[in-house]
Amino acid sequence: MKNQLAINGGKKAVSDEVKKVLPPWPPVYEATAEKLKAIYMSRKWSFNGQYEQEFCLKFAKYCGAKHGVFMINGTVTLESALHALGVKAGDEVIVPGNTWLATAMAAVYLGAIPVFVDVEPDTLCLDPEKVRKAITSKTKAIIPVHLFGSMADMDKFMEISKEYNIPVIEDCAHAHGGIRDGKGLGSIGHVGSFSFQQSKTLSAGESGMCLTNDDELADKLFRINHIGYAPGQKQGKAASSPEEGLICHNYRGLEFNAAILVDAMKHLSAQATLRDKNAMYLTELIKDVPGITVQARGRKADRQSYYNFVMLLQPSKLKPGITIKEVSAALFAEGVDCFIGGYGPVYKHMLWSVPKSQFRIHSKNVSEDVCANRQLGVSHTWILTNKLLMKATAAAVEKVMNAYCK
Ligand SMILES: Cc1ncc(COP(=O)(O)O)c(C=O)c1O
């Protein structure tokens, strides 16, 4: 029977043959392997080397920012951004509940208090109206996350920033190459923070970058990351001191990572555009399927650089006894490699160890509901493919939802 679910013995909607187009991630290139060997043989592996400088210049320009500072991961970039902006112990930092731990941990590392604010029900990104209500005299930064590649409402966040004189850090760990209203993500807030960790859409295993248009902030970020050295100074040849009280770290990235990224970046525009095209096609194919919608594209998105393609279940439309677990298992059996829930909410994550006295939850209903009951996604490689896989995915979603909806 054509409509029999694969989980009940029917034929898979997404065959192994159709899935052969799924690209292994991260991609590897022979030319990059040659470069890595040359770096190794040169013994110049670190400290603001040729590739670090090249990548900082190129990535900042690509995103439309003036400065880029390369670091060892996308957690210390957030911490360093808060630090450079003057956040101190006891200050409050507003973060979304629906994100990876790092967004909140960055505040915790500085002794600051992450204040979890809810996300919008459509984009799943930090809700600016709720942020307004969460601001206190202690609020010293806001970190909207462009979650799964969708886009936080940067117009509203920059308005809030001006009104209350609170800086905004864009967490762009999921949004490399996203363009909103003509501007690259990461160039709109006071600092843009990127991760190039293994799973990311621009990847070097580990490493990260802060972008900024502010010369003074760029100097501070560089010093924080290079144990106090200013940009351009050679190791062992410090020529000026960081300001007193600016506690600096060694958060330097490696030449190997920077070289991988210089090459990987050449493919980013084409990859982001293909993912965006396939995501829009799949969205169109499943728009009339009952019981399911799709995470909204960012408002004013010119190009959304999807990290995950996320669908949102409507539990009230499901038959009694059917939950996200059954839907996910049925989709998996149909051949769709989906996951439930993403990460959040952060404060309920198994790895969250921060005592209750050191964080605050301002609002949480949407985050908790979508993470537990509604959020179902596939990774960016799923949409870095072709129309055939999108059609097969849509057929799987339709088959499962028709069977499981009232
Ligand atoms: C939203 C978000 N912010 C920050 C990070 C931290 O990046 P990293 O793993 O490079 O420390 C991640 C990593 O997954 C992330 O998903």
The ligand as a Gaussian input file, in Angstrom:
#p B3LYP/6-31G(d) Opt

LIG

0 1
 C       24.243000      29.552000      19.005000
 C       25.644000      29.185000      19.348000
 N       26.441000      30.097000      19.926000
 C       27.724000      29.840000      20.234000
 C       28.275000      28.598000      19.986000
 C       29.666000      28.322000      20.465000
 O       30.547000      27.967000      19.513000
 P       31.800000      27.013000      19.797000
 O       31.299000      25.609000      19.773000
 O       32.722000      27.316000      18.666000
 O       32.380000      27.386000      21.107000
 C       27.498000      27.624000      19.350000
 C       28.073000      26.307000      19.033000
 O       27.413000      25.352000      18.759000
 C       26.147000      27.915000      19.039000
 O       25.347000      27.007000      18.470000

